[in-house]
């Protein structure tokens, strides 16, 4: 099930297997049939580690979401709650236990698995609710969820909000613990670089945890297979998140949302033409998106404008292969064709599926509204009229467009203009409050506190960075590789920093540029260890003279977009590249989901 996780130079399948064993070992503590009650936020990520079919093999007879309400009576002996250490979730756990205690006559043993760590505050809350003595408490130390062979996520729900808005540094501790897990599994990372306040805090916490480990005598891997670690605070680059992602995977995320490698689409176009059942046509279609599917792996990092041609080419190849069955063949050739037939039929179904998804996306990308938004973004990115009140934004406010869409463009204008002119800022604030009400005013205050909206000062940091790091380019300047992943002809600032680290093995040469970004700079050397021979490495016994490709772990603290991942993959696949990027992030985000965590609810 996890073969797609072992395709890179860093074997992510090893992490997957470690986390899976951790969960199964906990389940084995409860003998006999059991029911699991899941924190809804964790259900998807933990499903990547252990699917329901595997849990059934370990006597999990039923699963329920942890939400307000009551459970049906059950004959099982064990009920297991699997939840993050959040006080509101502890209230739900207490409600369930009290409800079942009053209704059920047969004895039940209650268990609580905290993910990834137990919390004294939560335990005290359970004591106050008089249910603590009824619970057996364990830790399910799953702090990293493997998404693909080069992508891992901590899946922290509101990490940026908690850190920058609420002043709760728990997410930084979780990030440091995740890096500690990585180093225990894959070895100490020799060179560490970073930029931003959160990056420095995570590094300091990791150093402290390493010292504690030395005192306790904990031992991890004795060799290393990651050459460099780059810690990037989301707060150093808001521009890349606010632009619309124009890659195939990026647009799926923008329009339909991708959660734990799964997207949900309307069902009517997926129904077969001869399927007369209206229920099938209206059902939602759930599709898993990762590199286990060859066609998606080929398409996901391409600009959406190139997807149609790629699908047509694939259709011609499959048709040619299937038409071979009509030719005269020997018995041996027929046997070969029959053996290939299941894969051909699977490729045909995959092609039909992605053709349908592309049709759905095209309905959005062909609209005037979409083109106007992209044009507005491109103007801001190229520093065209990004200091005055934008007519397009005014029109969106007048039409009462979704607040996230309006705020996304205002935040982009602010980031590219290195702030908003006081007159422009006051105008937007007044218009938004009048149209959207008090919620908008409170949200603007949140965005201001987090640094997404601010008044313009004398410096124009973005304009300098744009030219020095070549963040935007004209069509004539783009080579074929860059053209396939650029969103609005823009290369994310975070990607340019990764590219510099990979080419120069350090910050040397751009220290002036780093000074324009908020927060301290990290450049450290950890204890060196022997290199581990890498899976699927291009080096071999016969080619020892060739430098072994370097693996750089890029940790986005505060969230990462699919567009940034596609751009990093593109750098890795270029002919002169001798580096592979592995992405670790606190959460997968886009401009909408990022802003939604900072908005005030009704």
C-alpha positions as CSV (number, residue, x, y, z in Angstrom):
1,X,0.0,0.0,0.0
2,X,2.9,2.4,0.6
3,X,5.2,1.5,-2.3
4,X,4.8,5.1,-3.7
5,X,6.5,6.3,-0.5
6,X,9.8,4.6,-1.2
7,X,10.5,6.1,-4.6
8,X,12.7,8.9,-3.4
9,X,16.3,9.1,-2.1
10,X,14.8,9.4,1.4
11,X,12.8,6.3,2.1
12,X,9.6,7.8,3.5
13,X,8.1,4.3,3.7
14,X,10.4,3.7,6.7
15,X,8.6,6.5,8.6
16,X,5.2,5.2,7.5
17,X,6.0,1.7,8.8
18,X,7.3,3.1,12.1
19,X,4.1,5.1,12.7
20,X,1.9,2.1,11.7
21,X,3.7,-0.2,14.1
22,X,3.2,2.4,16.9
23,X,-0.5,2.4,16.4
24,X,-0.9,-1.4,16.1
25,X,1.2,-1.9,19.3
26,X,-1.2,0.4,21.1
27,X,-4.3,-1.4,19.8
28,X,-2.8,-4.8,20.9
29,X,-2.8,-3.5,24.5
30,X,-6.6,-3.9,24.3
31,X,-7.5,-7.6,23.9
32,X,-10.6,-8.5,22.1
33,X,-13.1,-6.5,20.0
34,X,-12.9,-2.7,20.2
35,X,-14.5,0.5,18.9
36,X,-12.4,3.5,18.0
37,X,-13.7,7.1,18.3
38,X,-11.7,9.5,16.2
39,X,-10.9,13.2,16.5
40,X,-12.4,14.2,13.0
41,X,-9.3,16.2,12.1
42,X,-7.1,13.2,12.6
43,X,-9.2,10.6,10.7
44,X,-7.8,11.5,7.3
45,X,-4.1,11.8,8.3
46,X,-4.1,8.7,10.4
47,X,-5.8,6.9,7.5
48,X,-2.6,7.5,5.6
49,X,-0.7,5.5,8.3
50,X,-3.2,2.7,8.9
51,X,-6.3,2.1,6.7
52,X,-9.6,0.8,8.2
53,X,-9.0,-2.7,6.6
54,X,-5.8,-3.0,8.6
55,X,-7.6,-1.9,11.8
56,X,-10.3,-4.5,11.2
57,X,-7.6,-7.2,11.2
58,X,-6.7,-6.0,14.7
59,X,-10.3,-6.5,16.0
60,X,-11.5,-2.9,15.5
61,X,-15.2,-3.7,14.8
62,X,-16.5,-0.1,14.3
63,X,-15.3,3.5,14.1
64,X,-17.1,6.7,15.0
65,X,-16.3,10.4,14.7
66,X,-15.7,12.4,18.0
67,X,-18.5,14.9,17.7
68,X,-21.4,16.1,19.9
69,X,-24.2,13.5,20.4
70,X,-24.5,10.0,21.8
71,X,-23.2,6.7,20.8
72,X,-25.3,3.5,20.2
73,X,-25.0,0.9,22.9
74,X,-22.2,-1.6,22.1
75,X,-21.3,-5.1,23.2
76,X,-17.5,-4.6,22.9
77,X,-15.2,-4.5,26.0
78,X,-12.9,-1.6,24.8
79,X,-13.7,1.9,23.6
80,X,-10.7,3.8,22.4
81,X,-10.7,7.6,21.9
82,X,-7.9,8.8,19.6
83,X,-7.6,12.6,19.8
84,X,-5.3,15.6,19.9
85,X,-4.8,17.3,23.3
86,X,-7.5,20.0,23.0
87,X,-9.8,21.0,25.8
88,X,-12.9,21.0,23.6
89,X,-12.2,17.4,22.6
90,X,-11.8,16.4,26.2
91,X,-15.3,17.7,26.9
92,X,-16.6,15.4,24.1
93,X,-14.7,12.4,25.6
94,X,-16.1,13.1,29.0
95,X,-19.7,13.4,27.6
96,X,-19.4,10.0,25.9
97,X,-18.0,8.3,29.0
98,X,-20.7,9.7,31.3
99,X,-23.5,8.9,28.8
100,X,-22.3,5.3,28.3
101,X,-21.8,4.7,32.0
102,X,-25.4,5.7,32.7
103,X,-26.9,3.6,29.9
104,X,-24.7,0.5,29.6
105,X,-25.0,-2.4,32.1
106,X,-22.0,-4.4,30.8
107,X,-18.6,-3.2,31.9
108,X,-16.6,-1.2,29.4
109,X,-12.9,-0.2,29.5
110,X,-12.2,3.3,28.2
111,X,-8.8,4.2,26.6
112,X,-7.5,7.6,25.4
113,X,-4.7,7.8,22.9
114,X,-3.3,11.3,22.8
115,X,-1.8,12.3,19.4
116,X,1.1,13.0,19.4
117,X,1.6,13.7,23.2
118,X,-0.3,13.7,26.4
119,X,-1.2,17.0,28.0
120,X,-1.3,17.7,31.8
121,X,-3.9,20.4,31.2
122,X,-6.2,18.0,29.4
123,X,-5.7,15.4,32.1
124,X,-6.6,17.9,34.8
125,X,-9.7,18.8,32.7
126,X,-10.7,15.1,32.6
127,X,-10.3,15.0,36.4
128,X,-12.6,18.0,36.8
129,X,-15.2,16.1,34.7
130,X,-14.9,13.0,37.0
131,X,-13.9,10.7,34.2
132,X,-10.1,10.5,34.6
133,X,-10.2,7.4,36.8
134,X,-12.2,5.6,34.1
135,X,-9.6,6.1,31.5
136,X,-6.4,4.3,30.5
137,X,-4.2,7.0,28.9
138,X,-1.5,6.3,26.3
139,X,0.5,8.4,23.7
140,X,0.3,7.7,20.0
141,X,3.5,9.4,19.0
142,X,2.6,10.0,15.4
143,X,3.8,13.6,14.8
144,X,4.5,13.2,11.0
145,X,2.2,11.9,8.4
146,X,3.7,10.7,5.1
147,X,1.9,12.1,2.0
148,X,4.3,11.1,-0.8
149,X,7.9,10.0,-1.4
150,X,9.0,13.6,-1.0
151,X,6.3,15.2,1.1
152,X,5.5,14.9,4.8
153,X,3.2,16.9,7.0
154,X,2.6,17.5,10.7
155,X,-1.1,18.3,9.9
156,X,-1.3,21.0,12.6
157,X,-4.7,22.6,12.3
158,X,-4.1,26.3,13.2
159,X,-0.4,26.5,13.8
160,X,0.2,29.9,12.3
161,X,-2.8,31.4,14.1
162,X,-1.7,29.9,17.4
163,X,1.9,31.1,17.1
164,X,1.5,34.6,15.6
165,X,-2.0,35.6,16.8
166,X,-2.6,33.8,20.1
167,X,1.0,33.6,21.3
168,X,0.8,29.8,21.9
169,X,4.1,28.3,20.9
170,X,2.9,24.6,21.2
171,X,3.1,24.2,17.4
172,X,6.8,25.2,17.5
173,X,7.5,22.5,20.1
174,X,5.6,20.0,17.9
175,X,7.8,21.1,15.0
176,X,11.0,20.6,17.0
177,X,9.8,17.1,18.1
178,X,9.0,16.2,14.5
179,X,12.6,17.1,13.5
180,X,13.9,15.1,16.5
181,X,11.9,12.1,15.1
182,X,13.3,12.6,11.6
183,X,16.9,12.6,13.0
184,X,16.3,9.5,15.2
185,X,15.1,7.7,12.0
186,X,17.4,9.0,9.4
187,X,20.4,10.4,11.3
188,X,21.7,13.8,12.4
189,X,21.5,16.4,9.6
190,X,25.0,18.0,9.3
191,X,24.2,21.4,8.0
192,X,21.2,23.5,9.2
193,X,20.0,26.8,7.6
194,X,17.0,28.9,8.4
195,X,15.2,32.2,8.1
196,X,12.5,33.8,10.3
197,X,11.5,34.1,13.9
198,X,9.7,30.7,14.0
199,X,12.7,29.0,12.3
200,X,15.1,30.2,15.0
201,X,12.7,29.2,17.8
202,X,12.3,25.7,16.3
203,X,16.1,25.3,15.9
204,X,16.7,26.4,19.5
205,X,14.1,24.0,20.8
206,X,15.6,21.2,18.7
207,X,19.1,21.9,20.2
208,X,17.5,21.7,23.7
209,X,15.8,18.4,22.9
210,X,19.1,17.0,21.5
211,X,20.8,17.9,24.8
212,X,18.1,16.2,26.8
213,X,18.4,13.1,24.6
214,X,22.2,13.0,25.2
215,X,21.5,13.0,29.0
216,X,19.0,10.2,28.7
217,X,21.2,8.2,26.4
218,X,18.7,8.0,23.5
219,X,20.2,6.7,20.3
220,X,19.0,7.3,16.8
221,X,20.4,6.3,13.4
222,X,24.2,6.1,13.4
223,X,24.4,7.3,9.8
224,X,22.8,10.2,7.9
225,X,21.0,10.3,4.6
226,X,19.9,14.0,4.7
227,X,22.7,16.4,3.9
228,X,21.0,19.8,4.7
229,X,18.1,21.1,6.6
230,X,16.4,24.4,5.6
231,X,13.9,25.9,8.1
232,X,11.6,28.5,6.5
233,X,9.1,30.6,8.5
234,X,5.9,31.2,6.5
235,X,6.1,34.9,7.7
236,X,9.1,35.6,5.5
237,X,7.0,35.0,2.3
238,X,3.3,35.7,2.3
239,X,3.4,36.6,-1.5
240,X,3.7,33.0,-2.6
241,X,0.7,31.9,-0.6
242,X,-1.6,34.7,-1.8
243,X,-1.0,34.1,-5.6
244,X,-3.3,31.6,-7.3
245,X,-1.6,28.3,-7.9
246,X,-1.7,27.4,-11.7
247,X,-0.3,23.9,-11.6
248,X,-2.7,21.0,-12.1
249,X,-2.5,19.8,-8.5
250,X,-2.5,23.5,-7.3
251,X,-5.7,24.3,-9.1
252,X,-7.4,21.1,-7.7
253,X,-6.5,22.4,-4.3
254,X,-7.7,26.0,-5.0
255,X,-11.1,24.9,-6.4
256,X,-12.0,21.7,-4.6
257,X,-9.4,21.4,-1.8
258,X,-7.1,18.5,-1.1
259,X,-7.1,17.0,2.4
260,X,-4.7,14.2,3.3
261,X,-4.0,13.4,-0.4
262,X,-7.8,13.2,-1.1
263,X,-10.0,15.5,-3.1
264,X,-13.8,15.4,-3.5
265,X,-15.4,16.3,-6.8
266,X,-19.1,16.6,-8.0
267,X,-20.1,13.2,-9.2
268,X,-22.2,13.9,-12.3
269,X,-19.4,13.9,-14.9
270,X,-17.8,10.7,-13.5
271,X,-21.0,8.7,-14.1
272,X,-20.9,6.4,-17.1
273,X,-23.2,7.6,-20.0
274,X,-25.3,4.4,-19.8
275,X,-25.7,4.7,-16.0
276,X,-29.4,5.7,-15.6
277,X,-29.3,5.9,-11.8
278,X,-29.7,9.5,-10.6
279,X,-28.1,8.7,-7.2
280,X,-24.8,7.7,-8.9
281,X,-24.8,10.9,-10.9
282,X,-25.3,13.2,-8.0
283,X,-22.9,11.4,-5.6
284,X,-19.6,13.0,-4.6
285,X,-16.5,11.4,-6.1
286,X,-13.6,10.9,-3.7
287,X,-10.2,10.5,-5.4
288,X,-6.8,9.8,-3.9
289,X,-4.1,12.0,-5.4
290,X,-0.5,10.8,-5.0
291,X,2.4,9.3,-7.0
292,X,0.9,5.8,-6.7
293,X,-1.0,6.7,-9.8
294,X,1.4,7.1,-12.7
295,X,-0.7,9.6,-14.8
296,X,-1.3,12.0,-11.8
297,X,2.5,11.8,-11.0
298,X,3.1,13.0,-14.6
299,X,0.5,15.8,-14.6
300,X,0.5,17.2,-11.1
301,X,3.4,19.7,-11.4
302,X,2.6,20.9,-14.9
303,X,1.0,24.2,-15.7
304,X,-2.7,23.6,-16.3
305,X,-2.4,25.0,-19.8
306,X,-0.2,22.0,-20.7
307,X,-2.5,19.4,-19.2
308,X,-4.9,19.1,-22.2
309,X,-2.1,18.3,-24.6
310,X,-0.6,15.7,-22.1
311,X,-4.0,14.0,-21.8
312,X,-4.5,13.9,-25.6
313,X,-1.0,12.4,-26.0
314,X,-1.7,9.7,-23.3
315,X,-5.1,8.9,-25.0
316,X,-3.3,8.3,-28.3
317,X,-0.7,6.0,-26.7
318,X,-3.4,3.9,-24.9
319,X,-5.6,3.6,-28.1
320,X,-2.6,2.4,-30.1
321,X,-1.7,-0.2,-27.4
322,X,-5.3,-1.4,-27.2
323,X,-5.7,-1.6,-31.0
324,X,-2.9,-4.2,-31.1
325,X,-5.4,-6.8,-30.2
326,X,-6.9,-6.6,-33.7
327,X,-3.7,-7.5,-35.4
328,X,-2.6,-11.0,-36.3
329,X,-0.5,-12.4,-33.5
330,X,1.3,-15.5,-32.5
331,X,0.2,-17.4,-29.3
332,X,3.2,-15.9,-27.4
333,X,2.3,-12.4,-28.4
334,X,-1.3,-12.9,-27.4
335,X,-0.2,-14.1,-24.0
336,X,2.0,-11.0,-23.6
337,X,-0.9,-8.8,-24.6
338,X,-3.3,-10.5,-22.1
339,X,-0.7,-10.1,-19.3
340,X,-0.5,-6.3,-20.1
341,X,-4.3,-5.9,-20.4
342,X,-5.1,-5.2,-16.7
343,X,-2.5,-2.3,-16.7
344,X,-3.8,-0.9,-20.0
345,X,-7.4,-0.9,-18.7
346,X,-6.3,0.7,-15.4
347,X,-4.4,3.4,-17.5
348,X,-7.6,4.0,-19.5
349,X,-9.7,4.4,-16.4
350,X,-7.1,6.8,-14.9
351,X,-7.1,8.8,-18.2
352,X,-10.9,9.1,-18.1
353,X,-10.8,10.2,-14.5
354,X,-8.2,13.0,-15.0
355,X,-9.9,14.1,-18.2
356,X,-13.1,14.7,-16.2
357,X,-11.2,16.5,-13.4
358,X,-9.6,18.8,-16.1
359,X,-13.1,19.5,-17.5
360,X,-14.2,20.6,-14.1
361,X,-11.2,22.9,-13.6
362,X,-11.6,24.3,-17.1
363,X,-15.1,25.5,-16.2
364,X,-13.4,27.8,-13.6
365,X,-10.3,28.8,-15.5
366,X,-12.3,29.8,-18.6
367,X,-14.4,32.3,-16.7
368,X,-13.8,36.1,-17.0
369,X,-13.7,36.4,-13.2
370,X,-10.7,34.0,-13.0
371,X,-8.8,35.8,-15.8
372,X,-9.4,39.2,-14.1
373,X,-8.1,37.8,-10.8
374,X,-5.0,36.4,-12.4
375,X,-4.4,39.7,-14.3
376,X,-4.7,41.7,-11.0
377,X,-2.2,39.3,-9.3
378,X,0.3,39.7,-12.2
379,X,0.1,43.5,-11.9
380,X,0.8,43.4,-8.2
381,X,3.6,40.9,-8.6
382,X,5.2,43.1,-11.3
383,X,4.8,46.2,-9.0
384,X,2.3,47.8,-11.4
385,X,-0.2,50.1,-9.6
386,X,0.3,48.3,-6.3
387,X,0.4,51.5,-4.3
388,X,-3.0,53.0,-5.1
389,X,-6.6,51.8,-4.5
390,X,-7.3,48.9,-6.9
391,X,-10.5,49.2,-9.0
392,X,-10.8,45.4,-9.3
393,X,-10.7,45.0,-5.5
394,X,-13.3,47.8,-5.2
395,X,-15.6,46.0,-7.7
396,X,-15.3,42.7,-5.7
397,X,-16.2,44.5,-2.5
398,X,-19.2,46.2,-4.2
399,X,-20.4,42.8,-5.4
400,X,-19.9,41.3,-1.9
401,X,-17.6,38.6,-3.3
402,X,-16.3,36.0,-0.8
403,X,-14.3,37.8,1.9
404,X,-11.4,35.4,1.6
405,X,-11.0,36.3,-2.1
406,X,-11.0,40.1,-1.4
407,X,-8.6,39.8,1.5
408,X,-6.3,37.6,-0.5
409,X,-5.8,40.3,-3.1
410,X,-5.4,43.0,-0.5
411,X,-2.8,41.0,1.3
412,X,-1.0,40.3,-2.0
413,X,-1.0,44.1,-2.7
414,X,0.4,44.8,0.7
415,X,3.1,42.1,0.4
416,X,4.3,43.3,-3.1
417,X,4.0,47.0,-2.1
418,X,6.0,46.4,1.2
419,X,2.9,47.7,2.9
420,X,-0.2,49.8,2.0
421,X,-0.2,53.6,1.8
422,X,-2.2,54.9,4.8
423,X,-4.9,56.4,2.5
424,X,-5.3,53.1,0.6
425,X,-5.3,51.1,3.8
426,X,-8.0,53.3,5.5
427,X,-10.1,53.1,2.3
428,X,-10.1,49.3,2.2
429,X,-10.8,49.1,6.0
430,X,-13.8,51.4,5.7
431,X,-15.2,49.7,2.6
432,X,-14.8,46.2,4.0
433,X,-16.4,47.0,7.4
434,X,-19.4,48.7,5.8
435,X,-20.1,45.8,3.4
436,X,-19.0,42.7,5.5
437,X,-19.7,44.0,9.0
438,X,-17.9,43.7,12.3
439,X,-16.5,40.3,11.4
440,X,-14.4,41.9,8.7
441,X,-13.1,44.6,11.1
442,X,-12.0,42.0,13.6
443,X,-10.4,39.9,10.8
444,X,-8.4,42.9,9.6
445,X,-7.1,43.4,13.1
446,X,-5.9,39.8,13.1
447,X,-4.2,40.1,9.8
448,X,-2.5,43.3,11.0
449,X,-1.3,41.6,14.1
450,X,0.2,38.8,12.1
451,X,2.0,41.1,9.6
452,X,-0.1,40.3,6.5
453,X,-1.5,43.9,6.5
454,X,0.6,46.9,7.5
455,X,1.2,50.5,6.6
456,X,3.9,51.3,4.1
457,X,7.2,52.5,5.4
458,X,10.1,54.0,3.4
459,X,11.8,50.7,2.4
460,X,10.5,48.7,-0.7
461,X,11.8,45.3,0.2
462,X,9.8,43.3,-2.3
463,X,10.9,45.5,-5.3
464,X,14.5,44.9,-4.4
465,X,14.0,41.1,-3.8
466,X,12.1,40.8,-7.0
467,X,14.9,42.1,-9.1
468,X,17.8,40.6,-7.2
469,X,16.3,37.1,-6.9
470,X,14.5,37.1,-10.3
471,X,11.1,36.4,-8.7
472,X,9.2,37.5,-11.9
473,X,10.1,37.1,-15.5
474,X,8.6,37.9,-18.9
475,X,7.6,35.0,-21.3
476,X,10.8,35.7,-23.4
477,X,13.0,35.0,-20.3
478,X,11.4,31.7,-19.4
479,X,13.0,28.4,-20.4
480,X,10.8,25.3,-21.0
481,X,11.4,24.0,-17.5
482,X,10.3,27.2,-15.7
483,X,7.4,27.8,-18.0
484,X,5.7,24.6,-16.8
485,X,5.5,25.5,-13.2
486,X,5.4,29.3,-12.9
487,X,2.2,30.7,-11.4
488,X,1.5,34.1,-12.9
489,X,5.2,34.1,-14.2
490,X,6.2,34.2,-10.6
491,X,8.8,32.0,-8.8
492,X,8.1,31.8,-5.0
493,X,10.7,33.6,-2.8
494,X,11.0,30.4,-0.6
495,X,11.9,28.4,-3.7
496,X,14.6,30.9,-4.7
497,X,16.1,30.6,-1.2
498,X,16.1,26.7,-1.5
499,X,17.7,27.0,-5.0
500,X,20.4,29.3,-3.6
501,X,21.1,26.8,-0.7
502,X,21.3,23.9,-3.2
503,X,23.7,25.8,-5.5
504,X,25.9,27.5,-3.0
505,X,25.7,25.1,0.1
506,X,25.0,28.1,2.3
507,X,23.7,31.7,2.6
508,X,26.9,33.2,1.2
509,X,26.2,35.7,-1.5
510,X,22.6,36.8,-0.4
511,X,23.2,38.0,3.1
512,X,22.1,41.5,2.0
513,X,18.8,40.0,0.6
514,X,18.2,38.0,3.8
515,X,18.5,41.3,5.8
516,X,15.4,42.5,4.0
517,X,13.3,39.6,5.3
518,X,11.9,39.6,8.8
519,X,13.5,37.5,11.6
520,X,17.0,36.1,12.3
521,X,19.1,33.9,10.0
522,X,20.2,30.4,11.1
523,X,23.4,28.8,9.8
524,X,24.7,25.9,12.0
525,X,26.8,22.8,11.8
526,X,25.7,19.7,13.7
527,X,27.8,16.6,14.6
528,X,28.9,15.0,11.3
529,X,28.2,11.3,10.8
530,X,29.0,8.9,7.9
531,X,26.7,9.1,4.9
532,X,24.2,6.3,4.4
533,X,24.0,4.7,0.9
534,X,20.7,6.0,-0.5
535,X,17.8,4.1,-2.0
536,X,17.5,4.6,-5.8
537,X,20.6,6.8,-5.7
538,X,22.2,7.4,-9.1
539,X,25.6,6.5,-7.6
540,X,26.7,2.9,-7.6
541,X,29.8,0.8,-7.0
542,X,30.8,1.4,-10.6
543,X,30.2,5.1,-10.6
544,X,31.8,6.2,-7.3
545,X,33.5,9.1,-9.0
546,X,30.2,10.8,-9.6
547,X,29.1,12.9,-6.6
548,X,26.2,11.4,-4.8
549,X,23.1,13.5,-5.1
550,X,22.4,15.6,-2.0
551,X,19.1,15.4,-0.1
552,X,17.8,18.8,1.3
553,X,15.0,18.6,3.8
554,X,13.0,21.9,3.5
555,X,10.7,22.5,6.6
556,X,8.0,25.1,6.0
557,X,6.9,26.3,9.5
558,X,3.4,27.7,9.1
559,X,2.3,25.9,6.0
560,X,3.3,25.2,2.4
561,X,1.5,25.3,-1.0
562,X,1.4,22.7,-3.8
563,X,2.9,25.3,-6.1
564,X,6.0,25.6,-4.0
565,X,6.4,21.8,-3.9
566,X,6.0,21.6,-7.7
567,X,8.6,24.3,-8.2
568,X,11.1,22.5,-5.9
569,X,10.5,19.2,-7.8
570,X,11.1,21.0,-11.0
571,X,14.6,22.1,-9.8
572,X,15.4,18.5,-8.8
573,X,14.5,17.1,-12.2
574,X,16.6,19.6,-14.2
575,X,19.6,17.9,-16.0
576,X,22.3,19.8,-14.2
577,X,20.7,19.3,-10.8
578,X,22.5,17.2,-8.2
579,X,19.9,17.7,-5.4
580,X,16.6,16.2,-4.3
581,X,14.3,18.3,-2.1
582,X,12.2,16.5,0.5
583,X,9.4,18.7,1.9
584,X,8.2,18.7,5.5
585,X,5.5,21.1,6.5
586,X,3.3,21.9,9.4
587,X,0.3,21.8,7.1
588,X,-0.6,22.0,3.4
589,X,-2.3,25.3,2.7
590,X,-3.4,27.7,-0.1
591,X,-4.3,31.4,0.2
592,X,-7.9,30.7,1.1
593,X,-7.3,28.0,3.8
594,X,-4.5,30.1,5.2
595,X,-6.7,33.2,5.6
596,X,-9.7,31.2,6.9
597,X,-7.6,30.2,10.0
598,X,-7.0,33.9,10.7
599,X,-10.6,35.1,10.2
600,X,-13.1,35.6,13.0
601,X,-16.2,33.5,12.8
602,X,-19.7,34.9,12.7
